């Protein structure tokens, strides 16, 4: 009893001088972080603050650092404006991003499955062929895909916003890498019980790959939600616009009405901030795993 | 290369066990590939060829017959005198300038923030969230916000400057050269958290024992950074550098929303010019040709960068 006990006093004694030494060294780092955080939050503060001011207060000089007569008029006017409908745009964005995410993840998972876990002629050739398309910059296909949308009659429809990106390849790569790490024994056992490969994919491979699937889903959703260039040109009908595009047309109309402008950007930022708070852990975990692949 | 060693043996055994290994079983993997492959051909492979086809015709949206003009639209980009030549190269230079200015800032700031947050500190999760958060906003929200921050008369930047120094407001948005400041500052604010997260992940892989040993040998924090952190982070730095440079060349939304490409096209990005040519001027073929040429440049740039990366990573590890 005494032998394993002896190192303890020594181990406890050692960290003791640390807090005294560490405290002053941590303070400048902490203060620096506080200043930087304040700088990062300043634009967000200014957005909120302006959105709560009357138009006269928003442009008064010298500036009002704090809204002296806070009002929700800007929000009321923006939400009921005849020039556009922020709630409608949010709904459009939500429908498009969710549909895109489900289709994209399903397609990638179906494709990654045989590429990771079956043997057949042409497997590696196909994998490298689709992977090489990652090298093609998006600008190359911008104009031709736009003409295709015109020919399909898909301008001003959700189809144009959903289908062209659904067959993305990065997700196939991500899921294939993950699928390969799943132990083969689980699959073999299910096979002995007579499970079809589709059942194995759905009941074993996908549930065990949940971290990768969720990471891919978060990226797909964010990508679709924040897409700007493509919906800017394929959707011109105000009611069919997504949030990022709608809010821009709004800003062109209210270019000098800063209170309304900031109320509308605040409203447009809210869904992203809520999504971030929910998905925070997946987002940063996903980033660190995918970014580190050597 | 990526197969597990035992796989072939297992597979042989399985094939022997299953008497139903007929045509249907052999077709199975291809059935899984089919849905993605179909869409991949329609929306990735076909458009590349179609773009080349469009670029070689004089495309008229109102006509059903498109006349063949060969490489005329491609040649226009290399023969001075046409507006396409002038604006294409001018906006390409604008984009390159943005890349050259913003990428070092984005890499250095991301590394700096990651180093500040590497070791535990009170409120670390909060700080990480604050630096990462702007990245979840869409480019239009970010753009409208920074246009307001740098407003010529009453933006917060001018107001703060006046409050601190009494200096008169600077017309940031309408002065050539200065108009880049809101775009670059806004972009750093918007995207630095992404790179910071990549760096934090890399830093967490550096063994703490290295620092302890160095500290015992009396190395200062500066020396520790130069001799331990920086060399070990080299592959990550190169990765961040390349992906950030490629993203910067895709500049579009920031300059469109903050300055609308002005003043006098001085902040117009090449992608903005290509879309203007195609969708506003209805010069579809010209835009397709430019997209192809710019895409090819990016491809060469990427290939060169990744070649460099492969060599450097091999050299360091």
HADDOCK unambig.tbl for C-alpha pairs under 7 A between the chains (distance, minus, plus):
assign (segid A and resid 29 and name CA) (segid B and resid 116 and name CA) 6.77 0.50 0.50
assign (segid A and resid 37 and name CA) (segid B and resid 127 and name CA) 6.60 0.50 0.50
assign (segid A and resid 37 and name CA) (segid B and resid 130 and name CA) 6.37 0.50 0.50
assign (segid A and resid 40 and name CA) (segid B and resid 131 and name CA) 6.75 0.50 0.50
assign (segid A and resid 40 and name CA) (segid B and resid 189 and name CA) 6.83 0.50 0.50
assign (segid A and resid 43 and name CA) (segid B and resid 149 and name CA) 6.87 0.50 0.50
assign (segid A and resid 47 and name CA) (segid B and resid 145 and name CA) 6.77 0.50 0.50
assign (segid A and resid 59 and name CA) (segid B and resid 154 and name CA) 6.32 0.50 0.50
assign (segid A and resid 63 and name CA) (segid B and resid 159 and name CA) 6.60 0.50 0.50
assign (segid A and resid 107 and name CA) (segid B and resid 35 and name CA) 6.86 0.50 0.50
assign (segid A and resid 107 and name CA) (segid B and resid 36 and name CA) 5.54 0.50 0.50
assign (segid A and resid 110 and name CA) (segid B and resid 32 and name CA) 5.51 0.50 0.50
assign (segid A and resid 110 and name CA) (segid B and resid 33 and name CA) 6.76 0.50 0.50
assign (segid A and resid 111 and name CA) (segid B and resid 32 and name CA) 5.72 0.50 0.50
assign (segid A and resid 111 and name CA) (segid B and resid 33 and name CA) 4.77 0.50 0.50
assign (segid A and resid 111 and name CA) (segid B and resid 36 and name CA) 6.58 0.50 0.50
assign (segid A and resid 114 and name CA) (segid B and resid 29 and name CA) 5.37 0.50 0.50
assign (segid A and resid 114 and name CA) (segid B and resid 32 and name CA) 6.82 0.50 0.50
assign (segid A and resid 118 and name CA) (segid B and resid 29 and name CA) 6.98 0.50 0.50
assign (segid A and resid 135 and name CA) (segid B and resid 299 and name CA) 6.40 0.50 0.50
assign (segid A and resid 136 and name CA) (segid B and resid 299 and name CA) 6.79 0.50 0.50
assign (segid A and resid 137 and name CA) (segid B and resid 295 and name CA) 5.44 0.50 0.50
assign (segid A and resid 137 and name CA) (segid B and resid 298 and name CA) 6.92 0.50 0.50
assign (segid A and resid 139 and name CA) (segid B and resid 291 and name CA) 5.33 0.50 0.50
assign (segid A and resid 139 and name CA) (segid B and resid 295 and name CA) 6.17 0.50 0.50
assign (segid A and resid 140 and name CA) (segid B and resid 48 and name CA) 6.61 0.50 0.50
assign (segid A and resid 140 and name CA) (segid B and resid 291 and name CA) 4.89 0.50 0.50
assign (segid A and resid 140 and name CA) (segid B and resid 292 and name CA) 4.97 0.50 0.50
assign (segid A and resid 140 and name CA) (segid B and resid 295 and name CA) 5.48 0.50 0.50
assign (segid A and resid 141 and name CA) (segid B and resid 47 and name CA) 5.45 0.50 0.50
assign (segid A and resid 141 and name CA) (segid B and resid 48 and name CA) 5.74 0.50 0.50
assign (segid A and resid 141 and name CA) (segid B and resid 51 and name CA) 6.51 0.50 0.50
assign (segid A and resid 143 and name CA) (segid B and resid 51 and name CA) 6.85 0.50 0.50
assign (segid A and resid 143 and name CA) (segid B and resid 287 and name CA) 6.99 0.50 0.50
assign (segid A and resid 143 and name CA) (segid B and resid 288 and name CA) 5.56 0.50 0.50
assign (segid A and resid 144 and name CA) (segid B and resid 47 and name CA) 5.42 0.50 0.50
assign (segid A and resid 144 and name CA) (segid B and resid 50 and name CA) 5.95 0.50 0.50
assign (segid A and resid 144 and name CA) (segid B and resid 51 and name CA) 4.88 0.50 0.50
assign (segid A and resid 145 and name CA) (segid B and resid 47 and name CA) 5.95 0.50 0.50
assign (segid A and resid 164 and name CA) (segid B and resid 43 and name CA) 5.38 0.50 0.50
assign (segid A and resid 167 and name CA) (segid B and resid 36 and name CA) 5.61 0.50 0.50
assign (segid A and resid 167 and name CA) (segid B and resid 39 and name CA) 5.74 0.50 0.50
assign (segid A and resid 167 and name CA) (segid B and resid 40 and name CA) 5.27 0.50 0.50
assign (segid A and resid 226 and name CA) (segid B and resid 138 and name CA) 5.00 0.50 0.50
assign (segid A and resid 244 and name CA) (segid B and resid 138 and name CA) 6.25 0.50 0.50
assign (segid A and resid 244 and name CA) (segid B and resid 140 and name CA) 5.69 0.50 0.50
assign (segid A and resid 248 and name CA) (segid B and resid 140 and name CA) 6.07 0.50 0.50
assign (segid A and resid 265 and name CA) (segid B and resid 141 and name CA) 5.41 0.50 0.50
assign (segid A and resid 269 and name CA) (segid B and resid 137 and name CA) 6.02 0.50 0.50
assign (segid A and resid 269 and name CA) (segid B and resid 141 and name CA) 6.89 0.50 0.50
assign (segid A and resid 272 and name CA) (segid B and resid 136 and name CA) 6.01 0.50 0.50
assign (segid A and resid 272 and name CA) (segid B and resid 137 and name CA) 6.20 0.50 0.50
assign (segid A and resid 276 and name CA) (segid B and resid 136 and name CA) 6.99 0.50 0.50
assign (segid A and resid 284 and name CA) (segid B and resid 197 and name CA) 6.84 0.50 0.50
assign (segid A and resid 287 and name CA) (segid B and resid 198 and name CA) 6.73 0.50 0.50
assign (segid A and resid 288 and name CA) (segid B and resid 197 and name CA) 6.72 0.50 0.50
assign (segid A and resid 288 and name CA) (segid B and resid 198 and name CA) 5.56 0.50 0.50
assign (segid A and resid 288 and name CA) (segid B and resid 201 and name CA) 5.32 0.50 0.50
assign (segid A and resid 291 and name CA) (segid B and resid 198 and name CA) 6.18 0.50 0.50
